[in-house]
Each structure stands twice: as structure tokens, then as C-alpha cells.
């Protein structure tokens, strides 16, 4: 497995968020944000982390303490039921090294250790083979395709993957 470490998202991670705001990375999320939007998202991540309703992490690999990407999960409502949603991104120059699957697996272990038992969903676009591969490698189960509103007014055609944090771990 790729050597990754997760560090809780902090005030120091605004530059990491700015580096992720590229056309290639943000195309999957509806496009590049303005700097004001990036700053607002940074503040939202910090606030939600303080409130305990979301947990974002910097993905660190040997020689790169500044981080090469992010992963995290947050609480949300799915048709009246509480669930978790997860996401991740890895900077383009570090892709293809197994970093994202290792980071997502570490994030799932962190969530389980923190006592999370709700199902954790991920919604990569159907036409994003890399992110769908991360779900498969991290042990998610594919539930099917759906049109998912990632933010008000922006609906994407995605796969719905789920990881059952409450299931007994296999030996």
C-alpha cells in the first residue's frame, strides 16, 4: 500500500485548497472557483470540522508535508435519513501512484475509529474512471447510477457507491 498519512485540515491548508482549484481537478465539480469562493470553502471546512459535522484531511506522503491532496467526509441527510458523504482529490502530478485509494482507506479507518457507523456514500461522475476505481479499490459497493445535485442548481450523472462503516470488519 502507498505510504500516506492523513492530517486534520487546518488554517494552514488554504494553499492546498488553492492548488486543487485547477480546471482539471474542479471540472468534476462544476468548474474552477473564484478566490473568494475558495476562501469561503476553506472557512466552511474549518467551521464544520469545529462543529464535528465534517472531517477533512490533508494527504501527506514522504517528502511532501504540505500535502498532495485532500480527503474527507461529512454528515448529510439522504431522503430523511442521516448518511455520510465522502470525497477526495489528488494533485495531477501525484496521480497514478495509489495515493487516493490509500488515503480513502485511511479516511474510512479514521471514521470507523471515531465511532462512525452510518453508511458513507461517494458520488463520482459515471465518466470518471479514476474516482470510480478508487471506490472499488477502497472496498465500496456500487449501488447504481443517479443524478446527484452536488450544489444547488448543479446536477451531475454519478455512480452511487457506499461503504458500510457499521459492518463487522473482515479478518
MIKOLKOL-304186 format. One record per residue (C-alpha): chain; x negated, y negated, z; residue in one letter. Coordinates in steps of 0.1 Angstrom, whole numbers, plus 5000, padded with zeros to 4 digits. Layout:
{'A', {X, Y, Z}, 'A'}
...
END
This chain:
{'A', {5000, 5000, 5000}, 'X'}
{'A', {4988, 4965, 4993}, 'X'}
{'A', {4974, 4947, 5023}, 'X'}
{'A', {4998, 4919, 5031}, 'X'}
{'A', {5006, 4900, 5063}, 'X'}
{'A', {5038, 4880, 5070}, 'X'}
{'A', {5035, 4848, 5089}, 'X'}
{'A', {5067, 4829, 5100}, 'X'}
{'A', {5075, 4800, 5078}, 'X'}
{'A', {5063, 4767, 5095}, 'X'}
{'A', {5058, 4730, 5089}, 'X'}
{'A', {5026, 4738, 5072}, 'X'}
{'A', {5043, 4757, 5043}, 'X'}
{'A', {5057, 4728, 5024}, 'X'}
{'A', {5028, 4731, 4999}, 'X'}
{'A', {5036, 4768, 4994}, 'X'}
{'A', {5072, 4759, 4986}, 'X'}
{'A', {5060, 4732, 4962}, 'X'}
{'A', {5037, 4757, 4944}, 'X'}
{'A', {5067, 4780, 4940}, 'X'}
{'A', {5087, 4753, 4923}, 'X'}
{'A', {5075, 4762, 4888}, 'X'}
{'A', {5096, 4768, 4857}, 'X'}
{'A', {5086, 4805, 4857}, 'X'}
{'A', {5095, 4811, 4893}, 'X'}
{'A', {5126, 4789, 4895}, 'X'}
{'A', {5141, 4800, 4862}, 'X'}
{'A', {5156, 4829, 4881}, 'X'}
{'A', {5173, 4805, 4905}, 'X'}
{'A', {5187, 4779, 4881}, 'X'}
{'A', {5157, 4757, 4874}, 'X'}
{'A', {5130, 4736, 4889}, 'X'}
{'A', {5139, 4713, 4918}, 'X'}
{'A', {5130, 4677, 4924}, 'X'}
{'A', {5105, 4670, 4951}, 'X'}
{'A', {5134, 4657, 4972}, 'X'}
{'A', {5152, 4690, 4968}, 'X'}
{'A', {5121, 4709, 4977}, 'X'}
{'A', {5116, 4688, 5009}, 'X'}
{'A', {5153, 4693, 5018}, 'X'}
{'A', {5149, 4731, 5013}, 'X'}
{'A', {5118, 4731, 5035}, 'X'}
{'A', {5137, 4713, 5062}, 'X'}
{'A', {5166, 4737, 5058}, 'X'}
{'A', {5143, 4767, 5062}, 'X'}
{'A', {5128, 4753, 5093}, 'X'}
{'A', {5162, 4744, 5108}, 'X'}
{'A', {5178, 4778, 5100}, 'X'}
{'A', {5147, 4795, 5115}, 'X'}
{'A', {5150, 4775, 5147}, 'X'}
{'A', {5187, 4784, 5148}, 'X'}
{'A', {5179, 4821, 5143}, 'X'}
{'A', {5202, 4825, 5113}, 'X'}
{'A', {5173, 4829, 5088}, 'X'}
{'A', {5138, 4841, 5088}, 'X'}
{'A', {5114, 4831, 5061}, 'X'}
{'A', {5078, 4842, 5059}, 'X'}
{'A', {5046, 4832, 5041}, 'X'}
{'A', {5030, 4862, 5023}, 'X'}
{'A', {4993, 4863, 5032}, 'X'}
{'A', {4967, 4885, 5015}, 'X'}
{'A', {4930, 4888, 5024}, 'X'}
{'A', {4912, 4856, 5014}, 'X'}
{'A', {4944, 4836, 5010}, 'X'}
{'A', {4956, 4824, 5044}, 'X'}
{'A', {4975, 4796, 5026}, 'X'}
{'A', {4999, 4822, 5012}, 'X'}
{'A', {5006, 4836, 4978}, 'X'}
{'A', {5044, 4837, 4981}, 'X'}
{'A', {5073, 4839, 5004}, 'X'}
{'A', {5099, 4864, 5015}, 'X'}
{'A', {5128, 4862, 5040}, 'X'}
{'A', {5164, 4869, 5049}, 'X'}
{'A', {5194, 4850, 5061}, 'X'}
{'A', {5228, 4857, 5075}, 'X'}
{'A', {5259, 4850, 5054}, 'X'}
{'A', {5295, 4860, 5050}, 'X'}
{'A', {5305, 4885, 5023}, 'X'}
{'A', {5343, 4886, 5019}, 'X'}
{'A', {5348, 4881, 5056}, 'X'}
{'A', {5321, 4905, 5067}, 'X'}
{'A', {5287, 4894, 5081}, 'X'}
{'A', {5257, 4906, 5060}, 'X'}
{'A', {5221, 4897, 5054}, 'X'}
{'A', {5207, 4885, 5021}, 'X'}
{'A', {5170, 4887, 5013}, 'X'}
{'A', {5148, 4871, 4987}, 'X'}
{'A', {5111, 4867, 4977}, 'X'}
{'A', {5088, 4852, 4952}, 'X'}
{'A', {5051, 4857, 4945}, 'X'}
{'A', {5030, 4831, 4926}, 'X'}
{'A', {5024, 4841, 4890}, 'X'}
{'A', {4986, 4848, 4893}, 'X'}
{'A', {4992, 4873, 4921}, 'X'}
{'A', {5019, 4893, 4904}, 'X'}
{'A', {5015, 4929, 4894}, 'X'}
{'A', {4994, 4938, 4924}, 'X'}
{'A', {5021, 4954, 4945}, 'X'}
{'A', {5023, 4923, 4968}, 'X'}
{'A', {5061, 4917, 4965}, 'X'}
{'A', {5071, 4953, 4973}, 'X'}
{'A', {5047, 4955, 5002}, 'X'}
{'A', {5059, 4921, 5015}, 'X'}
{'A', {5096, 4930, 5012}, 'X'}
{'A', {5089, 4964, 5030}, 'X'}
{'A', {5071, 4944, 5058}, 'X'}
{'A', {5100, 4920, 5060}, 'X'}
{'A', {5125, 4949, 5063}, 'X'}
{'A', {5104, 4963, 5091}, 'X'}
{'A', {5103, 4929, 5108}, 'X'}
{'A', {5141, 4926, 5106}, 'X'}
{'A', {5146, 4961, 5120}, 'X'}
{'A', {5122, 4954, 5148}, 'X'}
{'A', {5140, 4922, 5155}, 'X'}
{'A', {5172, 4942, 5161}, 'X'}
{'A', {5189, 4935, 5128}, 'X'}
{'A', {5214, 4963, 5118}, 'X'}
{'A', {5235, 4946, 5092}, 'X'}
{'A', {5232, 4956, 5056}, 'X'}
{'A', {5206, 4935, 5037}, 'X'}
{'A', {5215, 4926, 5001}, 'X'}
{'A', {5193, 4913, 4973}, 'X'}
{'A', {5207, 4899, 4941}, 'X'}
{'A', {5181, 4899, 4913}, 'X'}
{'A', {5193, 4890, 4879}, 'X'}
{'A', {5201, 4920, 4857}, 'X'}
{'A', {5175, 4908, 4832}, 'X'}
{'A', {5147, 4906, 4859}, 'X'}
{'A', {5129, 4940, 4858}, 'X'}
{'A', {5102, 4929, 4882}, 'X'}
{'A', {5126, 4920, 4910}, 'X'}
{'A', {5148, 4950, 4904}, 'X'}
{'A', {5116, 4971, 4906}, 'X'}
{'A', {5108, 4955, 4940}, 'X'}
{'A', {5142, 4966, 4953}, 'X'}
{'A', {5137, 5001, 4940}, 'X'}
{'A', {5102, 5004, 4955}, 'X'}
{'A', {5112, 4989, 4989}, 'X'}
{'A', {5140, 5015, 4993}, 'X'}
{'A', {5171, 4996, 4984}, 'X'}
{'A', {5202, 5013, 4969}, 'X'}
{'A', {5217, 4998, 4937}, 'X'}
{'A', {5255, 4992, 4942}, 'X'}
{'A', {5261, 4978, 4907}, 'X'}
{'A', {5263, 4946, 4887}, 'X'}
{'A', {5282, 4915, 4898}, 'X'}
{'A', {5284, 4878, 4890}, 'X'}
{'A', {5270, 4861, 4921}, 'X'}
{'A', {5272, 4824, 4930}, 'X'}
{'A', {5237, 4816, 4942}, 'X'}
{'A', {5247, 4780, 4950}, 'X'}
{'A', {5279, 4760, 4944}, 'X'}
{'A', {5286, 4760, 4906}, 'X'}
{'A', {5257, 4783, 4897}, 'X'}
{'A', {5268, 4819, 4890}, 'X'}
{'A', {5243, 4845, 4878}, 'X'}
{'A', {5248, 4880, 4864}, 'X'}
{'A', {5229, 4901, 4890}, 'X'}
{'A', {5224, 4935, 4904}, 'X'}
{'A', {5236, 4941, 4940}, 'X'}
{'A', {5210, 4961, 4959}, 'X'}
{'A', {5215, 4970, 4996}, 'X'}
{'A', {5192, 4982, 5023}, 'X'}
{'A', {5208, 4996, 5054}, 'X'}
{'A', {5189, 4983, 5084}, 'X'}
{'A', {5212, 5002, 5107}, 'X'}
{'A', {5205, 5037, 5092}, 'X'}
{'A', {5182, 5060, 5111}, 'X'}
{'A', {5146, 5059, 5097}, 'X'}
{'A', {5134, 5090, 5080}, 'X'}
{'A', {5102, 5106, 5093}, 'X'}
END
